[in-house]
Amino acid sequence: MFEAKKIISSLLMPLPALLILGFIGLALIMFTRRRRFGCMVIFTALAGLFSVSYYPVSSSLLMPMERQHTSFTGSADSIDYIMVLGHSHVVDNSISPVSELSRTALMRLAEGISIHRLYPGSKLILSGYSGGTDTSHARMMAKVAIALGVSKSDIVLLESAQDTAEEAQQAAGFVRQKSLVLVTSASHMQRSLIEFERVGLDPIPAPTNFMAQRDIEQPWSKYTPRASYLEQTELYWHEKLGQWWHWMKETVSNQ
């Protein structure tokens, strides 16, 4: 089920979906007599690709999602746990451990370590499964955290969690009523909070990795399609798919 979910969601991302649509249009032109319709399909795919790679579109979609929660600025109460949700990594002994983490994972980890240092005695929970490699993502983040000065005794690993729901379930097993700061990407925060609240936790949000930005002044950056803007649209769409999947699971389980 997990693999099928990942494959389907990957194909529904804007770039592969629009490319598939474009190839369908090309096939209509090459192998059928419906050439005009095929041209319209290709035009739709190209127009869609332009739109989702365009700053005014990507920022208007992603920014409201990212700004639902403000950055963590501290808590008057003590903090027991800081949980950093996993993302992705590679295993390559020819590069540094920092470079083996994805940009998103590194930003999440940096935020978690920063908060951990504000609260001596707190534990840093790192999560994430192996993702097809020989090393779990949690262990890979721990290697970087230790290199950055975090004590090994202050790190808790959740090495089998494959998605946010499993991360929340495993965290609930030992966090219980203790205070928890949840660190993840700003776009992913609202869906993460829903999963953690569903298992009885009430984490303090600490969003990071804000992608959509205001006040981009240079017209060559603001009004030309870019891969970075396409990435923002894909982040938005990924979260929407996740929300719909969660809604479908809840609907089926309640029947």
Sine and cosine of phi, psi and omega as CSV:
sin_phi,cos_phi,sin_psi,cos_psi,sin_omega,cos_omega
0.00,0.00,-0.69,0.73,-0.01,-1.00
-0.88,0.47,-0.72,0.70,-0.01,-1.00
-0.90,0.44,-0.67,0.74,0.01,-1.00
-0.89,0.46,-0.66,0.75,0.03,-1.00
-0.87,0.49,-0.69,0.72,-0.02,-1.00
-0.92,0.40,-0.66,0.75,-0.01,-1.00
-0.91,0.42,-0.73,0.69,-0.02,-1.00
-0.90,0.44,-0.70,0.72,-0.01,-1.00
-0.91,0.41,-0.56,0.83,0.03,-1.00
-0.90,0.43,-0.66,0.75,-0.01,-1.00
-0.94,0.33,-0.36,0.93,-0.01,-1.00
-1.00,0.00,-0.03,1.00,0.09,-1.00
-0.91,0.42,0.48,-0.88,-0.11,-0.99
-0.80,0.60,-0.73,0.69,-0.07,-1.00
-0.90,0.43,-0.83,0.56,0.02,-1.00
-0.89,0.45,-0.60,0.80,-0.01,-1.00
-0.90,0.44,-0.68,0.73,0.00,-1.00
-0.95,0.31,-0.56,0.83,0.08,-1.00
-0.91,0.41,-0.67,0.74,0.06,-1.00
-0.87,0.49,-0.68,0.73,0.03,-1.00
-0.88,0.48,-0.67,0.74,0.03,-1.00
-0.89,0.45,-0.66,0.75,0.04,-1.00
-0.92,0.39,-0.55,0.83,0.08,-1.00
-0.89,0.46,-0.69,0.72,0.05,-1.00
-0.88,0.48,-0.66,0.75,0.02,-1.00
-0.90,0.44,-0.64,0.77,0.04,-1.00
-0.90,0.43,-0.60,0.80,0.04,-1.00
-0.90,0.45,-0.62,0.79,0.01,-1.00
-0.94,0.34,-0.66,0.75,-0.12,-0.99
-0.98,0.18,-0.56,0.83,-0.19,-0.98
-0.87,-0.49,-0.02,1.00,0.04,-1.00
-0.73,-0.69,0.06,-1.00,0.04,-1.00
-1.00,-0.03,0.01,1.00,-0.04,-1.00
-1.00,0.01,0.85,0.52,-0.09,-1.00
-0.94,0.33,-0.61,0.79,0.01,-1.00
-0.90,0.43,-0.68,0.73,0.04,-1.00
-0.90,0.44,-0.64,0.77,0.04,-1.00
-0.88,0.48,-0.64,0.76,0.05,-1.00
-0.89,0.46,-0.64,0.77,0.03,-1.00
-0.91,0.42,-0.61,0.79,0.03,-1.00
-0.91,0.42,-0.70,0.71,0.03,-1.00
-0.90,0.44,-0.67,0.74,0.04,-1.00
-0.87,0.49,-0.67,0.74,0.02,-1.00
-0.88,0.48,-0.67,0.75,0.01,-1.00
-0.90,0.43,-0.69,0.73,-0.01,-1.00
-0.93,0.37,-0.66,0.75,0.03,-1.00
-0.90,0.43,-0.64,0.77,0.04,-1.00
-0.91,0.42,-0.66,0.75,0.02,-1.00
-0.90,0.44,-0.63,0.77,0.07,-1.00
-0.89,0.46,-0.72,0.70,-0.08,-1.00
-0.89,0.45,-0.72,0.70,-0.08,-1.00
-0.97,0.26,-0.18,0.98,0.05,-1.00
-0.97,-0.25,0.28,0.96,-0.14,-0.99
-0.93,-0.37,0.79,-0.62,-0.12,-0.99
-0.79,0.61,-0.75,0.66,-0.03,-1.00
-0.85,0.52,-0.51,0.86,0.01,-1.00
-0.98,0.19,-0.79,0.61,-0.08,-1.00
-0.89,0.46,-0.67,0.74,-0.03,-1.00
-0.94,0.35,-0.60,0.80,0.01,-1.00
-0.93,0.38,-0.44,0.90,0.05,-1.00
-0.99,0.15,-0.76,0.65,-0.17,-0.99
-0.99,0.14,-0.59,0.81,-0.12,-0.99
-0.86,0.50,-0.72,0.70,0.03,-1.00
-0.87,0.49,-0.55,0.83,0.03,-1.00
-0.93,0.36,-0.66,0.75,-0.04,-1.00
-0.95,0.31,-0.52,0.85,-0.14,-0.99
-1.00,-0.07,0.31,0.95,0.08,-1.00
-0.93,0.36,-0.42,0.91,0.00,-1.00
-0.72,-0.69,0.65,-0.76,-0.01,-1.00
-1.00,0.07,0.29,-0.96,0.02,-1.00
-0.89,0.46,0.49,-0.87,0.01,-1.00
-0.95,0.32,0.82,-0.58,-0.02,-1.00
-0.89,-0.46,0.17,0.99,0.03,-1.00
0.89,-0.45,0.33,-0.94,0.01,-1.00
-0.72,-0.69,0.64,-0.77,0.02,-1.00
-0.94,0.35,-0.43,0.90,0.01,-1.00
-1.00,0.02,0.29,-0.96,0.05,-1.00
-0.95,0.32,0.44,-0.90,0.01,-1.00
-0.90,-0.44,0.79,-0.62,-0.01,-1.00
-1.00,-0.02,-0.68,0.74,-0.07,-1.00
-0.73,-0.69,0.59,-0.80,0.19,-0.98
-0.85,-0.53,0.90,-0.44,-0.05,-1.00
-0.97,-0.26,0.81,-0.59,0.04,-1.00
-0.96,-0.27,0.90,-0.44,0.01,-1.00
-0.96,0.27,0.60,-0.80,-0.07,-1.00
-0.97,0.23,0.25,-0.97,0.07,-1.00
-0.70,-0.72,-1.00,-0.03,-0.01,-1.00
-0.41,-0.91,0.27,-0.96,0.00,-1.00
-0.37,-0.93,0.18,-0.98,0.18,-0.98
-0.83,-0.56,0.32,-0.95,0.10,-1.00
-0.91,-0.42,0.94,-0.35,-0.05,-1.00
-0.55,-0.84,0.97,-0.24,-0.07,-1.00
-0.93,0.36,-0.16,0.99,-0.01,-1.00
-1.00,0.07,-0.10,1.00,0.03,-1.00
-0.84,-0.55,0.22,-0.98,-0.04,-1.00
-0.95,0.31,0.44,-0.90,0.05,-1.00
-0.82,0.57,-0.57,0.82,0.03,-1.00
-0.87,0.49,-0.65,0.76,-0.02,-1.00
-0.96,0.26,-0.29,0.96,0.02,-1.00
-0.97,0.24,-0.35,0.94,0.05,-1.00
-0.99,0.12,0.56,-0.83,0.11,-0.99
-0.92,0.40,0.33,-0.95,0.02,-1.00
-0.84,0.54,-0.68,0.74,-0.01,-1.00
-0.90,0.44,-0.72,0.70,0.01,-1.00
-0.88,0.48,-0.65,0.76,-0.02,-1.00
-0.91,0.41,-0.64,0.77,0.02,-1.00
-0.92,0.38,-0.64,0.77,0.05,-1.00
-0.90,0.44,-0.71,0.71,-0.02,-1.00
-0.90,0.45,-0.68,0.73,0.02,-1.00
-0.87,0.50,-0.65,0.76,0.04,-1.00
-0.90,0.43,-0.69,0.72,0.01,-1.00
-0.88,0.47,-0.69,0.73,0.02,-1.00
-0.90,0.43,-0.65,0.76,0.02,-1.00
-0.86,0.50,-0.69,0.73,0.01,-1.00
-0.94,0.34,-0.64,0.77,0.01,-1.00
-0.84,0.54,-0.62,0.78,-0.02,-1.00
-0.94,0.33,-0.36,0.93,0.05,-1.00
-0.97,0.22,-0.31,0.95,-0.10,-1.00
-0.77,-0.64,0.99,0.12,0.04,-1.00
-0.82,0.57,0.69,-0.72,-0.03,-1.00
1.00,-0.09,-0.21,0.98,0.04,-1.00
-0.97,0.26,0.37,-0.93,0.02,-1.00
-0.95,-0.31,0.63,-0.78,0.00,-1.00
-0.98,-0.21,0.92,-0.39,0.01,-1.00
-1.00,-0.07,0.84,-0.55,0.00,-1.00
-0.89,-0.45,0.76,-0.65,-0.11,-0.99
-0.80,-0.59,0.35,-0.94,0.09,-1.00
0.67,-0.74,0.70,-0.72,-0.03,-1.00
-1.00,0.06,-0.07,-1.00,-0.13,-0.99
-0.96,0.29,-0.46,0.89,0.01,-1.00
0.88,0.47,0.59,0.81,0.03,-1.00
1.00,0.02,0.00,1.00,0.03,-1.00
-0.97,-0.24,-0.01,-1.00,0.01,-1.00
-1.00,0.05,-0.13,0.99,-0.07,-1.00
-0.80,-0.59,0.73,-0.69,0.02,-1.00
-0.93,0.37,0.45,-0.89,0.03,-1.00
-0.90,0.43,-0.61,0.79,0.03,-1.00
-0.87,0.50,-0.69,0.72,-0.01,-1.00
-0.93,0.38,-0.58,0.81,0.03,-1.00
-0.91,0.42,-0.68,0.74,0.05,-1.00
-0.91,0.41,-0.60,0.80,0.01,-1.00
-0.89,0.45,-0.63,0.78,0.02,-1.00
-0.87,0.50,-0.68,0.74,0.01,-1.00
-0.94,0.34,-0.66,0.75,-0.01,-1.00
-0.87,0.49,-0.68,0.73,0.02,-1.00
-0.90,0.43,-0.64,0.77,0.04,-1.00
-0.90,0.45,-0.44,0.90,0.00,-1.00
-1.00,-0.05,0.13,0.99,0.15,-0.99
0.96,-0.29,0.04,1.00,0.02,-1.00
-0.98,0.17,0.72,-0.70,0.01,-1.00
-0.93,0.36,0.66,-0.75,0.00,-1.00
-0.86,0.51,-0.56,0.83,-0.01,-1.00
-0.94,0.35,-0.27,0.96,0.00,-1.00
-1.00,-0.08,0.11,0.99,-0.08,-1.00
-0.93,-0.37,0.74,-0.68,0.09,-1.00
-0.89,-0.45,0.76,-0.65,-0.05,-1.00
-0.95,-0.30,0.71,-0.70,0.18,-0.98
-0.89,-0.45,1.00,-0.09,-0.23,-0.97
-0.99,-0.11,-0.05,1.00,-0.05,-1.00
-0.92,-0.39,-0.10,0.99,-0.03,-1.00
-0.93,0.36,0.82,-0.57,-0.05,-1.00
-0.99,-0.13,-0.39,0.92,0.02,-1.00
-0.54,-0.84,-0.01,-1.00,-0.10,-0.99
-0.89,0.45,-0.61,0.79,0.00,-1.00
-0.88,0.48,-0.69,0.73,0.02,-1.00
-0.94,0.35,-0.58,0.81,0.06,-1.00
-0.88,0.48,-0.67,0.74,0.01,-1.00
-0.91,0.41,-0.69,0.72,-0.02,-1.00
-0.89,0.46,-0.68,0.73,-0.02,-1.00
-0.94,0.34,-0.61,0.79,0.03,-1.00
-0.90,0.43,-0.61,0.79,-0.04,-1.00
-0.89,0.45,-0.41,0.91,-0.04,-1.00
-0.90,0.43,-0.47,0.88,-0.02,-1.00
-0.78,-0.63,-0.29,0.96,0.05,-1.00
-0.95,0.32,-0.71,0.70,0.00,-1.00
0.77,0.64,-0.88,-0.48,-0.09,-1.00
-1.00,-0.07,0.10,0.99,-0.01,-1.00
-0.98,0.20,0.33,-0.94,-0.06,-1.00
-0.96,0.27,0.63,-0.78,-0.08,-1.00
-0.66,-0.75,0.75,-0.66,0.16,-0.99
-0.97,-0.24,0.77,-0.64,-0.04,-1.00
-0.96,-0.27,0.85,-0.53,-0.01,-1.00
-0.93,-0.36,0.84,-0.55,0.11,-0.99
-0.36,-0.93,0.03,-1.00,0.01,-1.00
-0.90,0.44,0.54,-0.84,-0.04,-1.00
-0.84,0.54,-0.63,0.78,-0.01,-1.00
-0.93,0.37,-0.42,0.91,-0.08,-1.00
-0.99,-0.10,-0.11,0.99,-0.17,-0.98
-0.91,0.41,-0.73,0.68,-0.09,-1.00
-0.88,0.47,-0.70,0.72,0.02,-1.00
-0.91,0.41,-0.59,0.81,0.02,-1.00
-0.90,0.43,-0.69,0.72,0.01,-1.00
-0.87,0.49,-0.62,0.78,0.03,-1.00
-0.87,0.49,-0.70,0.71,-0.01,-1.00
-0.92,0.40,-0.65,0.76,-0.03,-1.00
-0.95,0.31,-0.62,0.78,0.03,-1.00
-0.93,0.38,-0.49,0.87,0.01,-1.00
-0.90,0.43,-0.48,0.88,0.01,-1.00
-0.99,-0.15,0.21,0.98,0.12,-0.99
1.00,-0.07,0.16,0.99,0.03,-1.00
-0.99,-0.13,0.42,-0.91,0.01,-1.00
-0.76,-0.65,0.95,0.32,-0.11,-0.99
-0.96,0.28,0.42,-0.91,0.13,-0.99
-1.00,0.04,0.84,-0.54,-0.05,-1.00
-0.95,0.30,0.66,-0.75,0.09,-1.00
-0.72,-0.70,0.97,0.24,-0.04,-1.00
-0.94,0.34,0.52,-0.85,0.05,-1.00
-0.56,-0.83,-0.07,-1.00,0.02,-1.00
0.83,0.55,0.76,0.65,0.07,-1.00
-0.94,0.34,0.82,-0.57,-0.08,-1.00
-0.98,-0.20,-0.70,0.72,-0.04,-1.00
-0.98,0.19,0.79,-0.61,-0.06,-1.00
-0.85,-0.53,0.50,-0.87,0.08,-1.00
-1.00,-0.02,0.23,-0.97,0.21,-0.98
0.84,0.54,0.73,0.68,0.17,-0.98
-0.99,0.14,0.92,-0.40,-0.17,-0.98
-1.00,0.01,-0.59,0.81,-0.09,-1.00
-0.93,0.37,0.86,-0.52,-0.05,-1.00
-0.89,0.45,-0.50,0.87,0.00,-1.00
-0.95,0.32,-0.34,0.94,0.10,-0.99
-1.00,-0.03,-0.53,0.85,-0.13,-0.99
-0.99,0.12,-0.53,0.85,-0.17,-0.99
-0.87,-0.50,0.30,0.95,0.13,-0.99
-0.89,-0.45,0.66,-0.75,0.01,-1.00
-0.87,0.49,0.64,-0.77,-0.02,-1.00
-0.62,-0.78,0.46,-0.89,0.04,-1.00
-0.89,0.45,-0.54,0.84,0.00,-1.00
-0.91,0.41,-0.56,0.83,0.04,-1.00
-0.96,0.28,-0.58,0.82,0.10,-0.99
-0.87,0.49,-0.65,0.76,0.04,-1.00
-0.87,0.49,-0.64,0.77,0.02,-1.00
-0.89,0.46,-0.70,0.72,0.03,-1.00
-0.89,0.46,-0.63,0.78,0.01,-1.00
-0.92,0.39,-0.60,0.80,0.07,-1.00
-0.87,0.49,-0.71,0.70,0.03,-1.00
-0.86,0.51,-0.74,0.68,-0.07,-1.00
-0.93,0.37,-0.60,0.80,0.04,-1.00
-0.87,0.50,-0.69,0.72,0.01,-1.00
-0.93,0.37,-0.61,0.79,0.05,-1.00
-0.89,0.45,-0.69,0.73,0.05,-1.00
-0.87,0.48,-0.65,0.76,0.04,-1.00
-0.89,0.46,-0.65,0.76,0.03,-1.00
-0.91,0.41,-0.67,0.74,0.02,-1.00
-0.92,0.39,-0.63,0.78,0.04,-1.00
-0.89,0.46,-0.68,0.73,0.04,-1.00
-0.88,0.47,-0.67,0.74,0.00,-1.00
-0.90,0.44,-0.66,0.75,0.01,-1.00
-0.91,0.42,-0.66,0.75,0.03,-1.00
-0.89,0.46,-0.69,0.73,0.00,-1.00
-0.91,0.42,-0.64,0.77,0.00,-1.00
-0.90,0.44,-0.70,0.71,-0.01,-1.00
-0.92,0.39,-0.67,0.75,-0.04,-1.00
-0.93,0.36,-0.42,0.91,-0.01,-1.00
-1.00,0.04,-0.11,0.99,0.00,-1.00
-0.99,0.12,0.00,0.00,0.00,0.00
